């Protein structure tokens, strides 16, 4: 498949990326673990478990063999964050551009996805693709803009941007890989909090306030870890935050809404095909922040809800009762 692009992960987001990248006639090889799903994609050009609204391009082919991606110069990794290390360990090593599309922090190690990938795929040059992207809209070829953060700088951007850019998918260059990763990871946790506001019926004023104060937490944590503030103000930070905090199309927002309506985290997550990454990221993020002395009260509140330590009404009231202070990056 000369000139083909490889995608690891045939969930909703991986499948949507396959669809848009095949829209100019490029061949896309999509890896999935499930044999039945691979057979469906190849025979019917559909993915009913994860993206039932899309009829996939004939240029998208699926495989269960990671070895089939071994010679492809560009591979997008779209597996859930907590499985990235194990999946990349099975990908044959080769010099390639490896574009990370999962948003999260690894449980246990506290590593960002780029650090996970560097350890698991040492021959690859890492990039991060992140931004405000609902999978069903990307698959429908609706206009979408993303950040493409390249660890290899402008040379990597010159290789990758033609491979990824399409009429309805516009990447913007950055070399701030840390910023792109932190924005994507934290916005998932904050989307859970905004879903709780919706579930409790607290109104649009409360949600707007939470987005603004959540963004302050993103800036506080991100800049402490070396991210640039302007990166977090862009598509992969504020842009993604606004999108995922405003719609039940967001898995994390939907999880929070269920928590606000009184379900436990286990009940809200039961039977879901897709992963709400914020549920895994929240406790890791809170632990890192505590160890580094970074105050993230909204993130801490989400952790309390996920652990079932208090009802959503109580946690919301505690946030509102915090000491009065000047607005800004102070907690």
matplotlib code that plots the C-alpha trace (Angstrom):
import matplotlib.pyplot as plt

x = [0.0, 2.5, 1.6, -1.1, -1.7, -2.0, -4.4, -4.2, -7.7, -11.1, -13.2, -15.3, -12.4, -10.0, -12.7, -13.6, -10.0, -9.8, -12.8, -11.6, -8.1, -9.4, -11.6, -9.0, -8.4, -5.6, -5.5, -6.0, -5.2, -7.2, -6.2, -8.7, -8.4, -11.8, -12.0, -15.7, -15.3, -12.5, -14.7, -17.6, -15.4, -14.0, -17.2, -19.9, -17.8, -19.5, -18.6, -21.9, -20.5, -18.6, -19.7, -23.0, -23.8, -21.0, -20.7, -16.9, -14.9, -13.8, -10.3, -10.5, -9.3, -9.1, -6.7, -6.1, -2.4, -0.2, 2.6, 0.6, 1.4, 5.1, 6.3, 3.9, 5.7, 2.8, 0.8, -1.9, -2.3, -5.9, -6.1, -7.4, -4.7, -4.5, -3.8, -1.3, 1.9, 0.8, -0.4, 2.7, 4.8, 3.4, 3.9, 7.0, 9.8, 10.6, 11.5, 8.2, 6.0, 3.8, 0.9, -0.8, -4.5, -5.4, -6.0, -5.0, -2.4, -1.2, -2.4, 0.3, 3.2, 1.7, 3.3, 1.8, 1.2, 4.3, 6.5, 4.7, 5.2, 8.9, 9.5, 7.4, 8.4, 11.9, 12.5, 9.5, 9.3, 6.3, 3.6, 0.3, -3.0, -5.5, -8.4, -12.2, -13.3, -16.6, -16.0, -19.4, -18.8, -15.3, -16.6, -19.4, -16.7, -17.8, -15.1, -12.7, -9.5, -6.9, -3.4, -0.6, 2.2, 5.5, 8.4, 10.4, 9.7, 9.1, 10.8, 8.3, 5.4, 6.5, 6.2, 3.0, 0.8, 0.3, -0.5, -3.1, -4.6, -7.8, -10.4, -12.5, -9.6, -7.2, -4.1, -2.3, 1.4, 2.9, 6.1, 4.6, 3.9, 3.4, 0.8, -1.1, -1.2, -2.1, -4.9, -6.4, -6.1, -7.4, -10.4, -11.8, -11.9, -13.5, -16.1, -17.2, -17.6, -19.7, -21.9, -22.5, -23.7, -26.1, -27.3, -28.0, -29.9, -27.7, -28.0, -25.9, -24.3, -22.8, -21.5, -19.9, -18.3, -17.0, -15.5, -13.6, -12.4, -11.5, -9.5, -7.6, -6.8, -5.6, -3.3, -2.0, -1.1, 0.0, 2.4, 3.9, 4.7, 6.3, 3.4, 3.0, 0.0, -0.7, -0.9, -3.5, -5.4, -5.7, -7.5, -6.0, -6.8, -9.6, -11.1, -11.4, -12.6, -15.5, -16.7, -16.6, -18.1, -21.2, -22.7, -23.9, -22.0, -19.0, -18.6, -17.1, -19.9, -22.4, -20.7, -20.8, -24.5, -25.3, -23.3, -25.3, -28.5, -27.6, -25.9, -22.7, -19.6, -19.9, -23.6, -22.8, -20.0, -21.6, -22.2, -20.4, -18.6, -16.6, -14.2, -14.7, -11.0, -11.6, -12.6, -9.1, -7.3, -8.9, -7.3, -3.8, -4.1, -5.2, -2.3, 0.3, -1.1, -1.1, 2.5, 3.6, 1.6, -0.7, -4.3, -6.9, -10.2, -12.5, -10.4, -10.4, -14.2, -14.6, -12.4, -14.6, -17.7, -16.0, -15.0, -18.5, -17.4, -20.3, -23.4, -23.1, -25.2, -22.8, -19.7, -21.1, -22.0, -18.5, -17.0, -19.3, -18.4, -14.7, -13.0, -13.6, -10.6, -9.4, -10.1, -7.0, -4.8, -5.0, -7.0]
y = [0.0, 2.6, 6.0, 4.6, 6.0, 3.6, 4.1, 2.1, 1.9, 1.5, 3.2, 6.2, 8.6, 6.3, 5.4, 9.1, 9.9, 7.0, 8.3, 11.9, 10.9, 8.6, 11.5, 12.5, 8.9, 8.0, 4.4, 4.0, 0.9, 0.7, -1.7, -3.2, -6.0, -7.5, -9.9, -9.4, -5.6, -5.9, -8.2, -5.7, -2.8, -4.7, -6.3, -3.7, -0.5, 0.2, 0.3, -0.2, -0.6, 2.7, 4.9, 3.7, 6.9, 6.6, 4.6, 4.2, 4.9, 2.0, 3.3, 2.3, -1.3, -2.9, -5.5, -7.3, -7.5, -4.7, -6.1, -4.9, -1.3, -2.0, -0.2, 2.7, 6.1, 7.7, 5.9, 7.5, 5.9, 6.3, 3.7, 4.6, 6.3, 3.5, 0.9, 2.9, 1.3, -2.3, -1.7, 0.2, -2.6, -4.9, -2.5, -3.5, -1.0, 1.3, 5.0, 6.7, 9.6, 8.4, 10.8, 10.4, 11.1, 9.7, 12.3, 11.3, 10.6, 7.0, 5.6, 4.5, 6.2, 9.7, 9.8, 11.9, 9.9, 11.3, 9.9, 6.5, 6.4, 7.4, 4.4, 2.0, 3.1, 4.6, 4.7, 7.0, 10.7, 11.8, 14.2, 15.0, 15.7, 17.4, 19.8, 20.3, 17.1, 15.2, 12.0, 11.9, 15.4, 14.6, 11.5, 13.5, 15.7, 18.8, 21.5, 20.8, 22.5, 20.8, 21.4, 19.3, 19.5, 18.1, 17.0, 17.0, 20.7, 22.3, 19.5, 17.0, 19.4, 19.7, 15.9, 15.4, 18.4, 17.3, 13.7, 14.9, 18.1, 17.7, 20.2, 19.6, 18.9, 21.8, 21.3, 24.2, 23.8, 23.9, 22.5, 22.5, 18.8, 19.1, 21.9, 19.9, 16.9, 18.6, 20.6, 17.4, 15.5, 18.1, 19.2, 15.6, 16.0, 19.4, 18.1, 15.7, 18.6, 20.5, 17.5, 17.4, 21.0, 20.0, 16.9, 19.0, 21.6, 24.5, 26.5, 28.1, 30.7, 28.0, 26.1, 29.2, 30.0, 26.4, 26.5, 29.7, 28.5, 25.1, 26.9, 28.6, 25.2, 24.0, 27.0, 26.6, 22.9, 23.2, 26.1, 24.5, 21.4, 23.5, 24.1, 27.5, 29.6, 30.4, 26.7, 26.2, 29.2, 27.5, 24.7, 21.9, 23.7, 26.3, 25.2, 21.6, 22.6, 24.7, 21.9, 19.0, 21.0, 21.9, 18.8, 15.3, 14.2, 14.3, 11.0, 12.8, 15.4, 12.5, 10.7, 13.9, 14.5, 10.9, 11.6, 14.9, 12.9, 10.6, 7.6, 6.2, 6.2, 2.4, 2.7, 5.5, 3.7, 0.2, -1.2, 1.6, 0.7, 4.0, 5.2, 8.4, 9.1, 11.7, 9.0, 7.5, 10.8, 12.6, 10.6, 10.6, 14.3, 15.0, 13.0, 14.7, 18.1, 17.3, 16.1, 19.2, 21.7, 22.8, 23.6, 22.0, 22.3, 21.3, 18.3, 17.3, 17.6, 15.3, 12.8, 12.8, 12.2, 9.4, 7.7, 8.1, 10.1, 12.6, 13.3, 15.8, 18.4, 18.4, 18.6, 21.5, 23.4, 22.9, 24.4, 27.4, 27.9, 28.1, 31.3, 34.5, 35.9, 37.8, 36.3, 35.0, 32.0, 31.8, 28.8]
z = [0.0, -1.2, 0.1, 2.4, 5.9, 8.9, 11.7, 14.9, 16.5, 14.9, 17.5, 16.5, 16.3, 14.5, 12.0, 11.5, 10.8, 8.3, 6.5, 6.2, 5.2, 2.5, 1.1, -1.5, -2.7, -0.3, 0.9, 4.6, 6.5, 9.8, 12.5, 14.9, 17.5, 16.8, 13.8, 13.4, 13.1, 10.6, 8.5, 8.7, 7.6, 4.7, 3.5, 4.3, 4.7, 7.9, 11.6, 13.4, 17.0, 17.0, 14.1, 12.8, 11.0, 8.4, 5.2, 4.8, 1.7, -0.4, 0.2, 3.9, 4.5, 7.9, 9.4, 12.7, 12.0, 13.2, 11.0, 8.0, 9.1, 9.5, 6.3, 6.3, 6.8, 8.6, 11.4, 13.6, 17.0, 18.1, 20.8, 24.3, 26.3, 28.9, 26.1, 24.0, 25.5, 25.0, 21.5, 20.4, 21.9, 19.2, 16.3, 14.4, 15.0, 12.1, 11.4, 10.8, 11.8, 14.6, 15.3, 18.7, 18.7, 22.2, 24.9, 28.4, 31.0, 31.7, 35.0, 37.4, 35.6, 35.1, 31.7, 28.8, 25.6, 23.9, 26.7, 26.5, 22.7, 22.9, 25.2, 23.2, 19.7, 20.0, 16.2, 15.6, 15.4, 17.5, 16.7, 18.5, 16.7, 19.0, 18.8, 18.9, 17.0, 17.3, 15.4, 13.6, 12.2, 11.0, 9.3, 7.6, 6.2, 8.1, 8.5, 11.3, 12.5, 14.7, 16.2, 14.8, 17.3, 15.9, 18.1, 14.9, 14.3, 10.9, 9.0, 10.4, 9.7, 6.1, 5.8, 7.8, 6.9, 3.2, 4.5, 7.0, 5.5, 3.6, 2.4, 5.5, 7.9, 8.5, 10.7, 12.4, 13.2, 16.7, 18.2, 21.7, 22.1, 25.9, 25.5, 22.9, 25.2, 28.4, 26.8, 25.4, 28.7, 31.0, 28.9, 29.2, 33.0, 32.8, 30.4, 33.1, 35.5, 32.9, 32.4, 36.1, 35.9, 33.2, 35.1, 38.2, 36.1, 37.3, 34.1, 31.4, 33.7, 35.9, 32.9, 31.4, 34.8, 35.1, 31.6, 32.5, 35.8, 34.4, 31.7, 34.5, 36.0, 32.5, 32.3, 35.8, 35.4, 31.8, 32.3, 35.4, 33.2, 30.4, 28.1, 26.5, 27.4, 23.7, 22.9, 25.6, 24.2, 20.8, 19.2, 21.4, 24.6, 24.8, 21.5, 22.5, 26.0, 24.7, 22.4, 24.8, 27.7, 25.6, 24.1, 25.0, 21.8, 24.2, 26.0, 29.0, 29.2, 29.0, 31.9, 34.0, 33.1, 34.4, 37.6, 38.1, 37.6, 40.4, 38.8, 40.2, 37.9, 37.5, 36.5, 34.1, 32.4, 32.3, 28.8, 26.9, 23.7, 23.8, 26.5, 28.5, 28.9, 31.6, 34.1, 33.9, 33.6, 36.6, 39.4, 37.7, 37.1, 40.7, 42.1, 39.9, 40.9, 44.6, 44.4, 42.5, 44.7, 41.9, 43.0, 40.7, 42.7, 39.8, 39.0, 42.6, 42.7, 39.7, 41.4, 44.5, 42.3, 40.4, 43.7, 45.0, 48.1, 48.0, 45.9, 43.0, 44.8, 47.8, 45.6, 43.6, 46.8, 48.2, 45.0, 45.4, 49.0, 48.4, 49.8, 47.7, 45.9, 42.9, 39.4, 37.5, 37.6, 41.4, 42.6]

ax = plt.figure().add_subplot(projection="3d")
ax.plot(x, y, z, "-o")
ax.set_aspect("equal")
plt.show()
